């Protein structure tokens, strides 16, 4: 198994540049997740690692080897797509071993590797079935098994759970996490779902418009985002943002009833700023500064959707089963140490 290094990687389609000088180190055994909105370049970057997209400039290394211009089959990677791409006329065992059979591996070796992969993926009872007799989650496990039997240096996953229903997505997240723990391989996983990113990753890479906004451990990105984009993208429900004005070391927030804060940040200069608060850091109380639009009761947790007098939309997380009535007026309070501050123009974090 090997790590992956991207050095000043660029991708252009004609005159249109979609990946802008990406530098990234993925260590051996890491589970690295590329996450970002549609069109951010995450799948393109994954396909460049796989060799399915030509690299316009820069260098891609897998372990000590420069694979920038190698054919996909020479790179030592295996890719799992969002579509299962199984052969319908073959059994599970035949699907998993087909790649090795085509490369001329001995039958005994193929059977041994298929047996080991089926053990890891808990497919022993399904080896003689055809894909049509399997559930969506089982089919995706077969597709993963087909990658495992190849013994790749790096596993690549391109939104493998996007075709599954909600219950199966959770089940397969657990399966993929368990697989990573058991085989210890380097894995790169693409998703637009930040919940998948937070629950699976050792390292998250947040992309926007072909640029890495921030890379690091999930909780580091959650607790210490570099900019407003990362702060808003990582975390569910999303962070609340309040426009404000800084003057003389204090910040006034109209969306919180003209609350005045003294953030004590040397980089907060006079002018427009944005304050961020996670939903769990807000608490509903007495007052008439915000109107309740909707309350979602999920049992152990509730989400209250409010609107401020200036039109600011706010989400509050609560753990009480009582809820304010829609249309009622409430007040808000929060821990003074909880807010994060961002430059209103650039979106960069003010520390």
BALOBA-1460 file (C-alpha; in Angstrom, 3 decimals):
// residues 351
<rec num="1" residu="x" x="0.000" y="0.000" z="0.000"/>
<rec num="2" residu="x" x="1.198" y="3.517" z="-0.765"/>
<rec num="3" residu="x" x="0.392" y="7.155" z="-0.231"/>
<rec num="4" residu="x" x="-0.551" y="9.613" z="-2.953"/>
<rec num="5" residu="x" x="1.133" y="12.962" z="-3.647"/>
<rec num="6" residu="x" x="-0.270" y="15.659" z="-5.940"/>
<rec num="7" residu="x" x="2.156" y="18.441" z="-6.857"/>
<rec num="8" residu="x" x="0.830" y="21.589" z="-8.578"/>
<rec num="9" residu="x" x="-1.704" y="19.505" z="-10.506"/>
<rec num="10" residu="x" x="-3.590" y="21.343" z="-13.258"/>
<rec num="11" residu="x" x="-6.419" y="20.227" z="-15.540"/>
<rec num="12" residu="x" x="-7.598" y="22.157" z="-18.589"/>
<rec num="13" residu="x" x="-10.237" y="21.409" z="-21.195"/>
<rec num="14" residu="x" x="-9.060" y="23.597" z="-24.041"/>
<rec num="15" residu="x" x="-8.893" y="27.118" z="-22.657"/>
<rec num="16" residu="x" x="-11.032" y="26.274" z="-19.606"/>
<rec num="17" residu="x" x="-9.056" y="25.438" z="-16.469"/>
<rec num="18" residu="x" x="-10.979" y="23.346" z="-13.938"/>
<rec num="19" residu="x" x="-8.210" y="22.259" z="-11.513"/>
<rec num="20" residu="x" x="-5.912" y="25.060" z="-10.364"/>
<rec num="21" residu="x" x="-2.500" y="23.939" z="-9.134"/>
<rec num="22" residu="x" x="-3.572" y="21.438" z="-6.454"/>
<rec num="23" residu="x" x="-0.959" y="20.335" z="-3.899"/>
<rec num="24" residu="x" x="-1.956" y="17.478" z="-1.615"/>
<rec num="25" residu="x" x="-0.263" y="14.757" z="0.441"/>
<rec num="26" residu="x" x="-2.309" y="11.649" z="1.284"/>
<rec num="27" residu="x" x="-0.345" y="9.401" z="3.624"/>
<rec num="28" residu="x" x="-0.186" y="5.618" z="3.431"/>
<rec num="29" residu="x" x="-3.324" y="4.098" z="4.949"/>
<rec num="30" residu="x" x="-5.293" y="7.354" z="5.033"/>
<rec num="31" residu="x" x="-9.000" y="7.468" z="4.251"/>
<rec num="32" residu="x" x="-9.145" y="10.770" z="2.362"/>
<rec num="33" residu="x" x="-12.470" y="12.256" z="1.269"/>
<rec num="34" residu="x" x="-12.822" y="14.868" z="-1.478"/>
<rec num="35" residu="x" x="-15.945" y="16.885" z="-0.734"/>
<rec num="36" residu="x" x="-17.526" y="19.965" z="-2.222"/>
<rec num="37" residu="x" x="-20.508" y="21.213" z="-4.236"/>
<rec num="38" residu="x" x="-21.315" y="20.004" z="-7.739"/>
<rec num="39" residu="x" x="-18.780" y="21.240" z="-10.273"/>
<rec num="40" residu="x" x="-16.001" y="21.826" z="-7.739"/>
<rec num="41" residu="x" x="-13.614" y="19.376" z="-9.465"/>
<rec num="42" residu="x" x="-13.607" y="16.515" z="-6.955"/>
<rec num="43" residu="x" x="-14.488" y="13.749" z="-9.448"/>
<rec num="44" residu="x" x="-12.121" y="15.205" z="-12.032"/>
<rec num="45" residu="x" x="-9.286" y="15.121" z="-9.513"/>
<rec num="46" residu="x" x="-10.099" y="11.508" z="-8.604"/>
<rec num="47" residu="x" x="-10.156" y="10.509" z="-12.275"/>
<rec num="48" residu="x" x="-6.774" y="12.155" z="-12.744"/>
<rec num="49" residu="x" x="-5.349" y="9.970" z="-9.961"/>
<rec num="50" residu="x" x="-6.940" y="6.947" z="-11.653"/>
<rec num="51" residu="x" x="-5.503" y="7.906" z="-15.050"/>
<rec num="52" residu="x" x="-8.955" y="8.300" z="-16.616"/>
<rec num="53" residu="x" x="-8.310" y="12.017" z="-17.161"/>
<rec num="54" residu="x" x="-5.064" y="13.346" z="-18.596"/>
<rec num="55" residu="x" x="-3.069" y="15.638" z="-16.312"/>
<rec num="56" residu="x" x="-2.397" y="18.946" z="-18.066"/>
<rec num="57" residu="x" x="0.449" y="19.986" z="-15.744"/>
<rec num="58" residu="x" x="1.983" y="18.984" z="-12.434"/>
<rec num="59" residu="x" x="2.847" y="15.565" z="-11.044"/>
<rec num="60" residu="x" x="0.967" y="12.651" z="-9.465"/>
<rec num="61" residu="x" x="2.907" y="10.091" z="-7.417"/>
<rec num="62" residu="x" x="1.689" y="6.832" z="-5.894"/>
<rec num="63" residu="x" x="4.279" y="5.743" z="-3.385"/>
<rec num="64" residu="x" x="7.689" y="6.438" z="-4.941"/>
<rec num="65" residu="x" x="6.418" y="6.142" z="-8.530"/>
<rec num="66" residu="x" x="5.600" y="9.061" z="-10.818"/>
<rec num="67" residu="x" x="2.351" y="7.875" z="-12.431"/>
<rec num="68" residu="x" x="1.374" y="11.182" z="-14.069"/>
<rec num="69" residu="x" x="1.373" y="9.799" z="-17.589"/>
<rec num="70" residu="x" x="1.018" y="6.061" z="-16.887"/>
<rec num="71" residu="x" x="-1.912" y="4.054" z="-18.200"/>
<rec num="72" residu="x" x="-4.627" y="3.334" z="-15.601"/>
<rec num="73" residu="x" x="-3.765" y="-0.381" z="-15.516"/>
<rec num="74" residu="x" x="-0.167" y="0.419" z="-14.532"/>
<rec num="75" residu="x" x="-0.954" y="2.684" z="-11.600"/>
<rec num="76" residu="x" x="-1.909" y="0.081" z="-9.014"/>
<rec num="77" residu="x" x="-5.328" y="1.574" z="-8.316"/>
<rec num="78" residu="x" x="-8.839" y="0.103" z="-8.281"/>
<rec num="79" residu="x" x="-11.918" y="2.258" z="-8.736"/>
<rec num="80" residu="x" x="-15.472" y="1.767" z="-7.464"/>
<rec num="81" residu="x" x="-18.099" y="3.812" z="-9.307"/>
<rec num="82" residu="x" x="-21.562" y="4.958" z="-8.244"/>
<rec num="83" residu="x" x="-23.040" y="2.490" z="-10.753"/>
<rec num="84" residu="x" x="-22.271" y="-1.102" z="-9.869"/>
<rec num="85" residu="x" x="-21.333" y="-2.144" z="-13.456"/>
<rec num="86" residu="x" x="-21.768" y="-5.853" z="-12.706"/>
<rec num="87" residu="x" x="-22.143" y="-8.482" z="-15.413"/>
<rec num="88" residu="x" x="-25.753" y="-9.691" z="-15.096"/>
<rec num="89" residu="x" x="-25.076" y="-13.173" z="-16.527"/>
<rec num="90" residu="x" x="-22.232" y="-13.886" z="-14.062"/>
<rec num="91" residu="x" x="-22.468" y="-15.001" z="-10.451"/>
<rec num="92" residu="x" x="-21.112" y="-12.888" z="-7.607"/>
<rec num="93" residu="x" x="-17.939" y="-14.990" z="-7.490"/>
<rec num="94" residu="x" x="-17.454" y="-14.706" z="-11.266"/>
<rec num="95" residu="x" x="-17.983" y="-10.943" z="-11.180"/>
<rec num="96" residu="x" x="-15.425" y="-10.520" z="-8.401"/>
<rec num="97" residu="x" x="-12.801" y="-12.685" z="-10.085"/>
<rec num="98" residu="x" x="-13.349" y="-11.613" z="-13.685"/>
<rec num="99" residu="x" x="-10.513" y="-9.072" z="-13.783"/>
<rec num="100" residu="x" x="-7.993" y="-11.616" z="-12.501"/>
<rec num="101" residu="x" x="-9.280" y="-14.220" z="-14.969"/>
<rec num="102" residu="x" x="-8.804" y="-11.826" z="-17.886"/>
<rec num="103" residu="x" x="-5.219" y="-11.179" z="-16.742"/>
<rec num="104" residu="x" x="-4.447" y="-14.894" z="-16.784"/>
<rec num="105" residu="x" x="-4.199" y="-15.583" z="-13.048"/>
<rec num="106" residu="x" x="-4.429" y="-19.257" z="-12.005"/>
<rec num="107" residu="x" x="-7.882" y="-20.523" z="-11.041"/>
<rec num="108" residu="x" x="-6.773" y="-21.505" z="-7.538"/>
<rec num="109" residu="x" x="-5.391" y="-18.016" z="-6.889"/>
<rec num="110" residu="x" x="-8.610" y="-16.418" z="-8.115"/>
<rec num="111" residu="x" x="-10.717" y="-18.631" z="-5.847"/>
<rec num="112" residu="x" x="-8.509" y="-17.822" z="-2.865"/>
<rec num="113" residu="x" x="-8.702" y="-14.055" z="-3.411"/>
<rec num="114" residu="x" x="-12.453" y="-14.117" z="-4.056"/>
<rec num="115" residu="x" x="-12.956" y="-16.161" z="-0.867"/>
<rec num="116" residu="x" x="-10.930" y="-13.680" z="1.181"/>
<rec num="117" residu="x" x="-12.791" y="-10.671" z="-0.273"/>
<rec num="118" residu="x" x="-16.161" y="-12.312" z="0.310"/>
<rec num="119" residu="x" x="-15.184" y="-12.987" z="3.928"/>
<rec num="120" residu="x" x="-14.241" y="-9.346" z="4.480"/>
<rec num="121" residu="x" x="-17.439" y="-8.115" z="2.820"/>
<rec num="122" residu="x" x="-19.701" y="-10.811" z="4.312"/>
<rec num="123" residu="x" x="-20.730" y="-12.123" z="0.894"/>
<rec num="124" residu="x" x="-20.085" y="-15.829" z="1.531"/>
<rec num="125" residu="x" x="-23.789" y="-16.698" z="1.298"/>
<rec num="126" residu="x" x="-24.228" y="-14.906" z="-2.033"/>
<rec num="127" residu="x" x="-21.321" y="-16.153" z="-4.170"/>
<rec num="128" residu="x" x="-23.544" y="-18.277" z="-6.434"/>
<rec num="129" residu="x" x="-26.237" y="-15.639" z="-6.925"/>
<rec num="130" residu="x" x="-26.652" y="-13.406" z="-9.965"/>
<rec num="131" residu="x" x="-26.704" y="-9.597" z="-9.441"/>
<rec num="132" residu="x" x="-30.482" y="-9.409" z="-10.051"/>
<rec num="133" residu="x" x="-31.001" y="-11.483" z="-6.880"/>
<rec num="134" residu="x" x="-29.102" y="-8.960" z="-4.723"/>
<rec num="135" residu="x" x="-30.112" y="-5.745" z="-2.985"/>
<rec num="136" residu="x" x="-28.486" y="-2.450" z="-3.914"/>
<rec num="137" residu="x" x="-26.168" y="-2.580" z="-0.921"/>
<rec num="138" residu="x" x="-25.133" y="-6.148" z="-1.724"/>
<rec num="139" residu="x" x="-24.394" y="-5.209" z="-5.338"/>
<rec num="140" residu="x" x="-22.193" y="-2.360" z="-4.186"/>
<rec num="141" residu="x" x="-20.326" y="-4.742" z="-1.897"/>
<rec num="142" residu="x" x="-19.701" y="-6.998" z="-4.899"/>
<rec num="143" residu="x" x="-18.311" y="-4.015" z="-6.816"/>
<rec num="144" residu="x" x="-16.014" y="-3.269" z="-3.873"/>
<rec num="145" residu="x" x="-15.020" y="-6.929" z="-3.723"/>
<rec num="146" residu="x" x="-14.038" y="-6.821" z="-7.379"/>
<rec num="147" residu="x" x="-11.644" y="-4.009" z="-6.457"/>
<rec num="148" residu="x" x="-10.282" y="-5.845" z="-3.394"/>
<rec num="149" residu="x" x="-9.289" y="-9.005" z="-5.281"/>
<rec num="150" residu="x" x="-6.973" y="-6.960" z="-7.476"/>
<rec num="151" residu="x" x="-4.854" y="-6.063" z="-4.444"/>
<rec num="152" residu="x" x="-4.426" y="-2.397" z="-5.437"/>
<rec num="153" residu="x" x="-2.119" y="0.092" z="-3.756"/>
<rec num="154" residu="x" x="-4.927" y="2.684" z="-3.643"/>
<rec num="155" residu="x" x="-8.720" y="2.346" z="-3.649"/>
<rec num="156" residu="x" x="-10.713" y="5.086" z="-5.401"/>
<rec num="157" residu="x" x="-14.438" y="5.570" z="-4.699"/>
<rec num="158" residu="x" x="-16.527" y="7.889" z="-6.900"/>
<rec num="159" residu="x" x="-19.764" y="8.622" z="-4.980"/>
<rec num="160" residu="x" x="-20.420" y="4.896" z="-4.444"/>
<rec num="161" residu="x" x="-23.484" y="5.390" z="-2.222"/>
<rec num="162" residu="x" x="-25.403" y="7.963" z="-4.260"/>
<rec num="163" residu="x" x="-27.749" y="5.353" z="-5.801"/>
<rec num="164" residu="x" x="-28.743" y="3.810" z="-2.464"/>
<rec num="165" residu="x" x="-31.671" y="4.728" z="-0.241"/>
<rec num="166" residu="x" x="-31.089" y="6.408" z="3.124"/>
<rec num="167" residu="x" x="-31.035" y="3.215" z="5.217"/>
<rec num="168" residu="x" x="-28.642" y="1.444" z="2.857"/>
<rec num="169" residu="x" x="-26.370" y="4.479" z="2.736"/>
<rec num="170" residu="x" x="-25.896" y="4.292" z="6.502"/>
<rec num="171" residu="x" x="-25.315" y="0.537" z="6.327"/>
<rec num="172" residu="x" x="-22.745" y="0.884" z="3.546"/>
<rec num="173" residu="x" x="-20.944" y="3.737" z="5.337"/>
<rec num="174" residu="x" x="-20.398" y="1.364" z="8.231"/>
<rec num="175" residu="x" x="-19.256" y="-1.397" z="5.865"/>
<rec num="176" residu="x" x="-16.742" y="0.834" z="4.076"/>
<rec num="177" residu="x" x="-15.367" y="2.168" z="7.373"/>
<rec num="178" residu="x" x="-14.986" y="-1.390" z="8.663"/>
<rec num="179" residu="x" x="-13.315" y="-2.423" z="5.405"/>
<rec num="180" residu="x" x="-10.759" y="0.358" z="5.750"/>
<rec num="181" residu="x" x="-9.979" y="-0.641" z="9.323"/>
<rec num="182" residu="x" x="-9.559" y="-4.296" z="8.350"/>
<rec num="183" residu="x" x="-7.367" y="-3.977" z="5.244"/>
<rec num="184" residu="x" x="-5.618" y="-0.683" z="6.102"/>
<rec num="185" residu="x" x="-5.431" y="0.449" z="2.485"/>
<rec num="186" residu="x" x="-5.063" y="4.006" z="1.228"/>
<rec num="187" residu="x" x="-8.512" y="5.128" z="0.094"/>
<rec num="188" residu="x" x="-9.686" y="8.252" z="-1.737"/>
<rec num="189" residu="x" x="-13.429" y="8.813" z="-1.666"/>
<rec num="190" residu="x" x="-15.480" y="11.424" z="-3.516"/>
<rec num="191" residu="x" x="-18.828" y="12.650" z="-2.218"/>
<rec num="192" residu="x" x="-20.981" y="15.766" z="-2.133"/>
<rec num="193" residu="x" x="-22.423" y="14.599" z="1.210"/>
<rec num="194" residu="x" x="-20.504" y="16.170" z="4.072"/>
<rec num="195" residu="x" x="-22.065" y="13.689" z="6.541"/>
<rec num="196" residu="x" x="-20.296" y="10.879" z="4.655"/>
<rec num="197" residu="x" x="-17.120" y="12.936" z="4.737"/>
<rec num="198" residu="x" x="-17.298" y="13.558" z="8.500"/>
<rec num="199" residu="x" x="-18.093" y="9.950" z="9.398"/>
<rec num="200" residu="x" x="-15.619" y="8.183" z="7.086"/>
<rec num="201" residu="x" x="-12.557" y="10.375" z="6.666"/>
<rec num="202" residu="x" x="-9.178" y="10.534" z="8.341"/>
<rec num="203" residu="x" x="-8.595" y="13.585" z="6.141"/>
<rec num="204" residu="x" x="-11.180" y="15.779" z="4.425"/>
<rec num="205" residu="x" x="-10.258" y="17.881" z="1.390"/>
<rec num="206" residu="x" x="-12.821" y="20.644" z="0.773"/>
<rec num="207" residu="x" x="-12.823" y="21.782" z="-2.851"/>
<rec num="208" residu="x" x="-14.427" y="24.765" z="-4.536"/>
<rec num="209" residu="x" x="-13.976" y="25.743" z="-8.190"/>
<rec num="210" residu="x" x="-10.939" y="23.493" z="-8.596"/>
<rec num="211" residu="x" x="-9.086" y="24.863" z="-5.562"/>
<rec num="212" residu="x" x="-8.525" y="23.271" z="-2.150"/>
<rec num="213" residu="x" x="-10.164" y="25.546" z="0.400"/>
<rec num="214" residu="x" x="-8.925" y="23.506" z="3.366"/>
<rec num="215" residu="x" x="-7.650" y="20.012" z="4.124"/>
<rec num="216" residu="x" x="-7.375" y="18.333" z="7.507"/>
<rec num="217" residu="x" x="-8.997" y="16.062" z="10.058"/>
<rec num="218" residu="x" x="-12.816" y="16.227" z="10.151"/>
<rec num="219" residu="x" x="-13.119" y="17.810" z="13.604"/>
<rec num="220" residu="x" x="-10.327" y="20.283" z="12.841"/>
<rec num="221" residu="x" x="-12.298" y="21.558" z="9.845"/>
<rec num="222" residu="x" x="-15.489" y="21.597" z="11.890"/>
<rec num="223" residu="x" x="-14.058" y="23.423" z="14.901"/>
<rec num="224" residu="x" x="-11.441" y="25.581" z="13.197"/>
<rec num="225" residu="x" x="-12.468" y="26.416" z="9.603"/>
<rec num="226" residu="x" x="-10.195" y="28.706" z="7.599"/>
<rec num="227" residu="x" x="-13.020" y="30.533" z="5.871"/>
<rec num="228" residu="x" x="-16.770" y="31.013" z="5.690"/>
<rec num="229" residu="x" x="-17.189" y="28.521" z="2.845"/>
<rec num="230" residu="x" x="-15.665" y="25.658" z="4.838"/>
<rec num="231" residu="x" x="-17.549" y="26.692" z="7.979"/>
<rec num="232" residu="x" x="-20.851" y="26.613" z="6.090"/>
<rec num="233" residu="x" x="-20.156" y="23.402" z="4.191"/>
<rec num="234" residu="x" x="-18.898" y="21.237" z="7.065"/>
<rec num="235" residu="x" x="-21.555" y="20.564" z="9.674"/>
<rec num="236" residu="x" x="-25.206" y="19.533" z="9.509"/>
<rec num="237" residu="x" x="-27.351" y="21.541" z="9.873"/>
<rec num="238" residu="x" x="-25.181" y="24.272" z="8.422"/>
<rec num="239" residu="x" x="-23.662" y="27.082" z="10.466"/>
<rec num="240" residu="x" x="-25.756" y="30.241" z="10.876"/>
<rec num="241" residu="x" x="-24.204" y="33.450" z="9.534"/>
<rec num="242" residu="x" x="-25.057" y="36.934" z="10.753"/>
<rec num="243" residu="x" x="-23.906" y="40.135" z="9.041"/>
<rec num="244" residu="x" x="-22.514" y="42.674" z="11.468"/>
<rec num="245" residu="x" x="-20.413" y="45.778" z="11.868"/>
<rec num="246" residu="x" x="-17.179" y="46.122" z="13.844"/>
<rec num="247" residu="x" x="-16.192" y="49.379" z="15.494"/>
<rec num="248" residu="x" x="-13.697" y="50.035" z="18.240"/>
<rec num="249" residu="x" x="-13.150" y="46.330" z="18.989"/>
<rec num="250" residu="x" x="-16.880" y="45.613" z="19.283"/>
<rec num="251" residu="x" x="-19.236" y="43.897" z="16.836"/>
<rec num="252" residu="x" x="-22.923" y="44.770" z="16.478"/>
<rec num="253" residu="x" x="-25.159" y="41.999" z="15.089"/>
<rec num="254" residu="x" x="-28.590" y="43.244" z="13.876"/>
<rec num="255" residu="x" x="-29.771" y="39.662" z="13.204"/>
<rec num="256" residu="x" x="-29.491" y="38.955" z="16.928"/>
<rec num="257" residu="x" x="-31.425" y="41.991" z="18.051"/>
<rec num="258" residu="x" x="-28.461" y="44.408" z="17.704"/>
<rec num="259" residu="x" x="-26.425" y="42.314" z="20.121"/>
<rec num="260" residu="x" x="-23.072" y="43.942" z="20.856"/>
<rec num="261" residu="x" x="-20.041" y="41.658" z="21.306"/>
<rec num="262" residu="x" x="-16.422" y="42.306" z="22.148"/>
<rec num="263" residu="x" x="-14.638" y="39.483" z="20.307"/>
<rec num="264" residu="x" x="-11.151" y="40.410" z="21.451"/>
<rec num="265" residu="x" x="-9.639" y="39.628" z="18.063"/>
<rec num="266" residu="x" x="-6.783" y="41.784" z="16.894"/>
<rec num="267" residu="x" x="-7.647" y="41.166" z="13.248"/>
<rec num="268" residu="x" x="-11.182" y="42.554" z="13.566"/>
<rec num="269" residu="x" x="-10.917" y="46.078" z="12.204"/>
<rec num="270" residu="x" x="-13.688" y="48.617" z="11.778"/>
<rec num="271" residu="x" x="-16.112" y="47.701" z="8.998"/>
<rec num="272" residu="x" x="-18.399" y="44.876" z="7.896"/>
<rec num="273" residu="x" x="-17.872" y="41.388" z="9.362"/>
<rec num="274" residu="x" x="-19.809" y="38.127" z="9.422"/>
<rec num="275" residu="x" x="-20.403" y="36.153" z="12.589"/>
<rec num="276" residu="x" x="-20.965" y="32.389" z="12.504"/>
<rec num="277" residu="x" x="-22.794" y="30.284" z="15.102"/>
<rec num="278" residu="x" x="-23.494" y="26.562" z="14.996"/>
<rec num="279" residu="x" x="-27.180" y="25.625" z="15.589"/>
<rec num="280" residu="x" x="-26.314" y="23.871" z="18.874"/>
<rec num="281" residu="x" x="-24.739" y="27.071" z="20.237"/>
<rec num="282" residu="x" x="-28.033" y="28.978" z="20.066"/>
<rec num="283" residu="x" x="-30.816" y="28.700" z="22.601"/>
<rec num="284" residu="x" x="-34.406" y="29.872" z="22.405"/>
<rec num="285" residu="x" x="-35.608" y="32.011" z="25.293"/>
<rec num="286" residu="x" x="-37.967" y="34.805" z="26.184"/>
<rec num="287" residu="x" x="-38.194" y="37.828" z="23.906"/>
<rec num="288" residu="x" x="-39.689" y="38.972" z="20.634"/>
<rec num="289" residu="x" x="-36.719" y="39.379" z="18.305"/>
<rec num="290" residu="x" x="-37.288" y="36.314" z="16.119"/>
<rec num="291" residu="x" x="-40.303" y="34.621" z="14.555"/>
<rec num="292" residu="x" x="-40.683" y="30.832" z="14.510"/>
<rec num="293" residu="x" x="-41.260" y="29.543" z="10.983"/>
<rec num="294" residu="x" x="-41.122" y="25.772" z="11.551"/>
<rec num="295" residu="x" x="-40.054" y="23.226" z="14.141"/>
<rec num="296" residu="x" x="-38.842" y="19.750" z="13.150"/>
<rec num="297" residu="x" x="-39.203" y="17.225" z="15.959"/>
<rec num="298" residu="x" x="-36.992" y="14.176" z="15.381"/>
<rec num="299" residu="x" x="-37.362" y="12.599" z="18.822"/>
<rec num="300" residu="x" x="-33.985" y="13.022" z="20.482"/>
<rec num="301" residu="x" x="-33.308" y="16.335" z="18.747"/>
<rec num="302" residu="x" x="-35.358" y="19.193" z="17.296"/>
<rec num="303" residu="x" x="-34.511" y="21.874" z="14.754"/>
<rec num="304" residu="x" x="-36.269" y="25.231" z="14.974"/>
<rec num="305" residu="x" x="-36.243" y="27.496" z="11.925"/>
<rec num="306" residu="x" x="-36.505" y="31.189" z="12.754"/>
<rec num="307" residu="x" x="-36.456" y="34.528" z="10.956"/>
<rec num="308" residu="x" x="-34.907" y="37.663" z="12.451"/>
<rec num="309" residu="x" x="-36.328" y="41.154" z="12.177"/>
<rec num="310" residu="x" x="-33.796" y="41.909" z="9.438"/>
<rec num="311" residu="x" x="-34.794" y="38.784" z="7.489"/>
<rec num="312" residu="x" x="-31.879" y="36.624" z="8.672"/>
<rec num="313" residu="x" x="-32.762" y="32.918" z="8.576"/>
<rec num="314" residu="x" x="-31.597" y="30.924" z="11.600"/>
<rec num="315" residu="x" x="-31.558" y="27.246" z="12.617"/>
<rec num="316" residu="x" x="-31.527" y="26.357" z="16.320"/>
<rec num="317" residu="x" x="-30.801" y="22.852" z="17.587"/>
<rec num="318" residu="x" x="-32.612" y="21.828" z="20.776"/>
<rec num="319" residu="x" x="-33.001" y="18.657" z="22.802"/>
<rec num="320" residu="x" x="-36.302" y="19.440" z="24.507"/>
<rec num="321" residu="x" x="-39.453" y="17.838" z="23.113"/>
<rec num="322" residu="x" x="-41.514" y="20.973" z="23.654"/>
<rec num="323" residu="x" x="-41.479" y="23.366" z="20.710"/>
<rec num="324" residu="x" x="-42.558" y="26.984" z="20.163"/>
<rec num="325" residu="x" x="-45.625" y="27.402" z="17.969"/>
<rec num="326" residu="x" x="-45.100" y="28.477" z="14.342"/>
<rec num="327" residu="x" x="-45.616" y="32.216" z="14.037"/>
<rec num="328" residu="x" x="-44.747" y="32.922" z="17.689"/>
<rec num="329" residu="x" x="-42.018" y="35.386" z="18.665"/>
<rec num="330" residu="x" x="-39.005" y="34.280" z="20.696"/>
<rec num="331" residu="x" x="-35.624" y="35.532" z="21.818"/>
<rec num="332" residu="x" x="-32.203" y="33.993" z="21.321"/>
<rec num="333" residu="x" x="-29.172" y="33.591" z="23.545"/>
<rec num="334" residu="x" x="-25.779" y="31.979" z="22.997"/>
<rec num="335" residu="x" x="-22.407" y="31.358" z="24.581"/>
<rec num="336" residu="x" x="-20.222" y="34.419" z="24.038"/>
<rec num="337" residu="x" x="-17.218" y="32.161" z="23.356"/>
<rec num="338" residu="x" x="-18.985" y="30.241" z="20.561"/>
<rec num="339" residu="x" x="-19.008" y="32.715" z="17.611"/>
<rec num="340" residu="x" x="-16.519" y="32.631" z="14.751"/>
<rec num="341" residu="x" x="-15.805" y="35.777" z="12.756"/>
<rec num="342" residu="x" x="-15.151" y="36.168" z="9.042"/>
<rec num="343" residu="x" x="-14.183" y="39.001" z="6.758"/>
<rec num="344" residu="x" x="-17.398" y="40.139" z="5.069"/>
<rec num="345" residu="x" x="-15.686" y="40.616" z="1.695"/>
<rec num="346" residu="x" x="-13.195" y="37.754" z="1.371"/>
<rec num="347" residu="x" x="-14.885" y="35.263" z="3.714"/>
<rec num="348" residu="x" x="-11.538" y="34.522" z="5.384"/>
<rec num="349" residu="x" x="-11.540" y="33.697" z="9.063"/>
<rec num="350" residu="x" x="-10.671" y="36.493" z="11.470"/>
<rec num="351" residu="x" x="-8.608" y="34.981" z="14.274"/>
